[in-house]
Amino acid sequence: MKIKFIRKVVVAGTKVRPYQTSNASPCLISSRPLEATMKKTLLICAALLAVCVSSAMAAGVNLGWDDCAGLGGAPGNKFGTATFSCNSNLNSVGRSSKIVGTYVLANSIDNLVANEVVLDMMTPGGVLAPWWDFGNYPAAATPGCRAGQLVFAFRDASTSCLDWPGTAGVSGNMTVERDFGGPGRARIKLIGAYTAGAPQPVVAGDEMVSFTLTINNAKTVGTPNCVGCASPMCMVLNSIIVNQAPVANPQIKLENPQDRNYVTWNDAANTTGCPGVTPTHRNSWGQVKSLYRN
């Protein structure tokens, strides 16, 4: 009687189709129950699958202060190196605060056209500190104490990693929704896309700038002012979706941290519990764009 063995191999939580007795299978299991041969074959298969899974995971997102987290050694906590002590409304040397969001692809693409970004921000105590309240969404709501003081950009050639490829302009939009996911939180959404020129290639393994967020210091002191500059803050980069042309090409959604996907302010002890985040929901490119239509 011929015995047919079928085994399942599970690596890193990924289910793999059962391997059957076929000459075409790289993980052939003999119909003769030779224990040593079976164990050796399964170990080889598991090793090969682990390499495949590792390669598929070699992509993700980064967040850093003032430079790219992967290449510039940007600190995770702002006051690890900065000198701003919440005593000025000016953005000057040593007082400028810029957050840099980047991504790394596992596979090269030829037709980059846009990025969609979702971040979450929180301060402790169950109430978003007024200094960190940049809220401007929905439009009918009362603006945050410092609405307009979080400034976005999609090109920055001053970082240690790579700017958007090509020379065409990149522009887009930002919304800040406070109390998203609960009190003391805010959700930031960004869309950046080429405004002219042809889609551009991105090389696998390169750390690419997706966006920057500059925190202005207005309303820190004097009248009027917004309290809470010294409050601990955590910001998490939940996801970057890389869009390709034409639209039929698949979106690439990156959610795993490449090096570090969060930054903190005045929170070396991590009192905010960073990087705890509100789960994101997958949206199509068309659905996300509809958020910004007038």
N, C-alpha and C positions, 0 to 999 in steps of 0.2 A: 504493500500500500504506500503510495506517495504522499508524503506529508508536506503541506505548503505552509511556510511560516510567514506571517505578516506582522511587522513590528511598527510601532509609532515612535518617532523621536521628537522630543520637545526640547527646544533650546531657547533660553531666555524668554519663556512664556509664549513663544510662537509655535503654533501647531503646524506640523509638517505632514503632508500626505503620507499615508502608509506606503512603505516600500515593498513591492511585490517581487516574486522570483521572475526576473526578466533580464535578459542579457543587456538591455539598454540601460538598466539602472546602475548608477555609480555606486550604489550601496547594496550590491547583490548579496542576498542571504541564501546560502545553500539549502537545498531541500533535505540534505543530510544533517541531522542535528549535531554538528560538531561544535561543542561549547566554546572551545578556544577560538575557532575561526569566527564564530558569531560575535563574540565579545570584541575581538580585534576590529572586525568590520564596522560594528556599531560605534566604537571609539573613533575610528577614522571619519565616519559620517558625521558624528557629533562635532568633531573638530572642524570639519569643512563648513558645517552649518553655522558654527559659532563665528567663523571668519566672515561669512556672509552677513550675519546679523550685525556684527561689529561694524562692517563697512556701511551698512544701511543707516547706522546710528551716527556716523561721522559727519553730522551736520547739526546746526542749531543756532541759537541766538545768544547775543552778549549784551550786557549793559554796563557802562563804566562812567566814572566822573572824568570829564575833560579830555578823555582819549578812549581809544578802543580797548576793551577789557582783555582781548586776546593777545594783542601785540604791544600795547603801550604800558602795560602794568598798572592800569588805572585803578585807584583804590575803590573798595566796596563801600567804605564809610567816608563821607565827604570830609569830616573833620579829622580824618587821618592825616591829611596834608594841608588842608586849606587854612586860611587865616581870617576869613570873614566871621566876625563876632556879633552880628546882628546890631551894629551901631551906626549904620549908614544906609542911605537910600541910593547910593551910587554903585554902578558897576565899574570897578577899576581893577587894576592889577592886584591879584590876590583876593579879590572880592567877587569875581565873576564865577558863576556856577553853571556848567554846561554838562548835560547828560548825553552820552553818545550811545545810540543803539545800532548794533551791527548783526550780520548774519554770515553763516558759512554754509555753502551747498555741498552735498555729497557727490553730485554729478553736475558736469558743466551744462550750461544752456546757451542758446544762441540768440534768444529774442526777449530779453528783459524789457518790460514796459512799465511796471508799477509795483509798489509795495503797499500792503495793508497792515496796519500795526494796531495791537491792542495792549495797553498797559493798565495796571491797577496801582493806586497810591493809597496809603493809609497813615493816619496818626493815631496814637493810643488814646484811650479815655472815652471812646464811643462817640466823639464829636470831631469832625475834621477841623483842625486848628485854622483860624481865620487867615493866617499868613500863607497857608497852603491851599486855601480855597480859591482856585482859579476857575470855578464853575461858570459855564456860560451856556449850559444846555439842560433842559429845554429853554428856548428863547423867552418863554413867558415867565420863567422863574426869576426871582431876585438874583442878580449877578453875585458871584462870590466877592469877598472883600478885596481880593487881588485879581479879579478877572482881567485878563489881558496881559498879565505879567509873566505868563509862561509862553515863550515864543518858540515856534517850531521852524525847522529848516530841513531840507532834504539833500543839500550838498554841503560838504565840508572837506576841503582839500588839506586842512591843517592837521588832520589826525595821522596816526602812525599806520593806519590800514588804508584800504583803497576806497576812493570816492566812487559815486555812481559812474559807470563806464561811459565813455563818449563825452562830447562837449555840449550836448543839447541841454536846455534848461529843464529843471525838474521842479514842479510845484504841486500844491494840493491843498488839503484842508485838515483842520483839527477840531474835535469837540471834546469838552470836559464835562462829564456828568457826575455831579457829587451825589453822595449817598447811594451809589450803585453797589448793590450787594450788602448794604447795611450802613448804619451811621459810622462816621469816621473814615469813610472810603470815598474814592472817586475813580471813575474809569475814563481813560484817555484813549481816543481813537484817532488814528492818522491815516490819511491816504496820500501817497506821493506818486506822481507819474510823469513821464516825459511829456513836455509840451510841444516839442518839435523834434525833427530828426528821426532816424531809423532806430528800431529796437537794437539793443546791444547785448553782446555775449558776457557771461559771467563764468569764470573758471572755477571748477571744483577745488575746494580747500582754501580759496582766498577769503579773507575776512573783509566784507564789504560794508561800507556805511549805508544804513537805511535812513536814518534821521538823527537830528540833534534837537534837544530841548534846552533852551537857555532860561534860567530863572532870574528875572530882574529883581532888584532889591527895593523897588519903590514901595512906599507906605510901611517901611520898617520902623522908622522913628518919625517924630514930629506929629503934625496934625493935618489930615487924619492918618492914623496908622492901624495896622492889623497885627494883633498879638499872635504869638506862637512861632516866631522865627526860630527860636531855640528848641522848639518841640522836636522830639524824635520823629522821623519820617521814613517810610519804606516805600520804594517803588519797584514793581516787578514787571518785566517784559514778558507778557503771556505768550504772544505769538507774532510772527511776521509771515504774511502770505506773499509769496513771490509770484507775480502774474506775468505770463508770457503772451506773445503774439504769434499766430492769431488766437482768438478767444478759444478755439477748439483745443489748444494745447492745455494740458492739465495745470492747475494751480499747484504750487509747492508750499505746503503749510509747515512751518518750522515752529515747534513748541518746546523742544528740549534745550536746556542750557548747553552751550558749547564750552564755555569756561565759567561764566557766572551771569545769570539772567536777572539780577536785582542790584539795587544800590540803596544805601541808607544815608540819612543825614542826622548827625549828632546822636548816633545810636550804635556806638561801638559794642555795647553790651547786648544789643539786639532785643530791646524791650518791646519792640513792635511785633516780634515773632516772624520777621521776614525770613523766607519768602512765601508766607501764606498768601494765597491769592483766591479770587473768585473765579470759578471755572468759566472758560469762554465757550461760546456756541458757534459752530461753524456756519458761516454765511457765504453765499455766493458773491462773486465780484459785483454783480448787478444789484444785489440786496444791499451791500455795503455802500455802494455809490449812491443809492437812493436816500441814504441818511443825510447827504450833503446837498441835495437838490433844493432849490428855493420853491 
